[in-house]
Amino acid sequence: MRHRSLLILTTSVTVGALTLSACGSRDDKSGGGDSGEKTTVVIGVDAPLTGDLSALGQGIKNSSDLAAKTANKNNEVDGVTFEIEALDDQGQAGTGQQNATKLVGNQEVIGVVGPLNSHVGQSMQKVFGNADLVQVSPANTAPELTQGPNWQKGQKKRLFGTYYRTCATDAVQGPYAAQYLYNKRKLKKAYIIDDKKTYGAGLAGTFADEFKKLGGTIAGTDHINPDDRDFSAVATKVAKSKADFVYYGGEYPAGAPLSAQISKAGSKALVVGGDALYSEEYIKLGKKNVEGDLATSVGAPLETLDTAKTFMKNYKAAGYKLPYEAYGGYAYDSTWAVIQAVKAVVEKNDGKLPDNKDEARKQVNEAMRDVKFSGVTGEVAFDKYGDTTNKQLSVYEVRNGKHKPVQTGTFQES
Amino acid sequence: MHGLPDQLANGLALGALYGLIAIGYTMVYGIVQLINFAHGEIFMIGGFGALTAYLWLPDGTGLALALPLMILLGVVCAVLVAIGAERFAYRPLRGGPRLSPLITAIGLSLALQQAVWAFYPDAKKARPFPQIGGADLDLGLVTVSREDLFIFVSAPVCMLALGLFVAKTRTGRAMQATSQDPDTAKLMGVNTDRIIVMAFAIGAAFAAIAAIAQGFKTGEVNFRMGFIAGLKAFTAAVLGGIGNIYGAMVGGLVLGVAEALATAYIGDIPGLEQFGGGSWKDVWAFILLILVLLIRPQGILGERLADRA
């Protein structure tokens, strides 16, 4: 009897463990070796491919894949074939760091695209910094990732020379929303909620500072747990505060039910947030309760850019099952930036990458500084902190179940 | 304290939901002294069962027609999984060391979660759940959303039915007997195996109803929803006195109201601004749990732990 229970116990634990590890394991096959002349290099992609934020993550993965395939098809870099190795960070800092270590360990990896979440980016920076492996994030918007923890006091300091990003930061995104709401919408009374994560709290902070500076009043502030789905108590507080709108610093998985429950609590307040609310999933989850809600996103709407139209056409033609979502264009440009850096190194070294892999990584990272091209989201280039020089932002409104652009512009200090 | 009636209503709705899930913990514990940590996942499977029923119906089916079917399929899925878990994961370990079934429960919980993640279509992210819709009901003092109405109706009905079942029917009395002394109950001709399965099934059915209520409340079901809900419901069961079905509901209500009030008012107390709001509500709820257990270790309605444990 004892033996039998022990057997069953072990089996069930093993089954549980196997099921878990099955989600994480990927083939560790390294490319290369198929043809004599061509070198194959791998571009690592890290994003939440499962879990709440997978809609955004899968869009990033597919778009990076498209960029690599396009480069291979057009023979963008002579003698080099690109491959994608996509890892799932589930939106968790710890998993992201493990993935970073794994990518550094794979000698074929020449550059990394990702991650989605700022707090995950924070955990990966040092690993890549130590390995001289270049990282371009399509979606990290927390300012401290490039400008150091004291950026708000004006003491900007770049911490990791290997970190770049193609999207604008919350240092402009929050204030841009504040200006739009105060000046254009004439809304003066805000209720501010955040989810305490690097991204959410940072965004809510920059928004509140600018909104107060403009003369707006803050009816109340609250913080929620991003894993909760019952926000009825917070919603009632918002309704009783008679705020004109709620600024939510956080992501759509909690943002959509929050907005829906605020409507159900009898409040007319619309919910405004950053780029992490700019997802089709937000509308799918919140249904008609999120009608009229606003979200800012970095860059101009893809539909209006000529460079983006080709991207959208190719994305469709490639037959990916899931949409490219908010960061598809940025992921494509991030991947393209890595490809361009590889190209610069290859051209400098008489048509091939340095044989020493560490040396190759180092040179690609150095080449990233001078990368400049016309990408899906506009002109792509980086300043001395690794931030994009493209500071365009847009405001979107949910109308009839779709995000419609209502304003595009460049942030001006008030 | 403005908005107090509304906040109480929020707390009661949330608490009734916790209470319904807590019944499952408390019944199983009362009869086999097992903390069924996979119960949160049974709850989640109930939610997905109900969603399946809804998706399976043609588009545009009125909710009045869909709801009974959703409840039916949700309950059937949850009960089947619970019975299977009892038969294949717990029964073989009965009589073994007390820790073995506990570890099995944790393993089972992970396995069920990942199974839904892997095999339910598109369940890797939150799936939208149908909404009742329509204007909120204004009851004078409080406004109640139509989604919350479901839990306000279903929780009392379930409790009443369970109370009558346990007190009045033959099987119910056999259940009480098994809980008091399984060996003697067996000698008296009670089929204890059947009673144990029954306890798992009733708990699962209630959890499925709670999952539908949560689906209405938050507009979604996702594969991780069972973890937090299960933890809260377990807390509610302990708070009310584990092993006591009325205690589970009382514990749930106390916990729900405590969370709502902590979210709403702790921040207004001078000096505690830092500790108010939605992110601290769990801390306050657990402080309450510790205080209650310090004064009444057996829980609010708990009885003395007889001669076992």
Interface residues (C-beta under 8 A of the other chain):
Chain A: M1 R2 R4 S5 L6 I8 L9 S12 V13 V15 G16 T19 L20 A22 C23 T50 G51 D52 L53 S54 A55 I193 K196 T221 D222 H223 I224 N225 D227 D228 R229 D230 F231 S232 A233 V234 A235 T236 K237 A239 K240 P253 A256 P257 A260 Q261 K264 A265 G266 E281 K284 L285 G286 K287 K288 N289
Chain B: H2 G3 D6 Q7 N10 G11 A13 L14 A89 P92 L93 G95 G96 P97 S100 I103 T104 I106 G107 L108 L110 A111 Q114 A115 W117 A118 K124 K125 A126 P128 Q131 G133 D136 T143 S145 E147 D148 Q214 K217 T218 G219 E220 N222 R224 M225 I228 E259 A260 L261 T263 A264 G267 G276 G277 G278 S279 W280 K281 D282
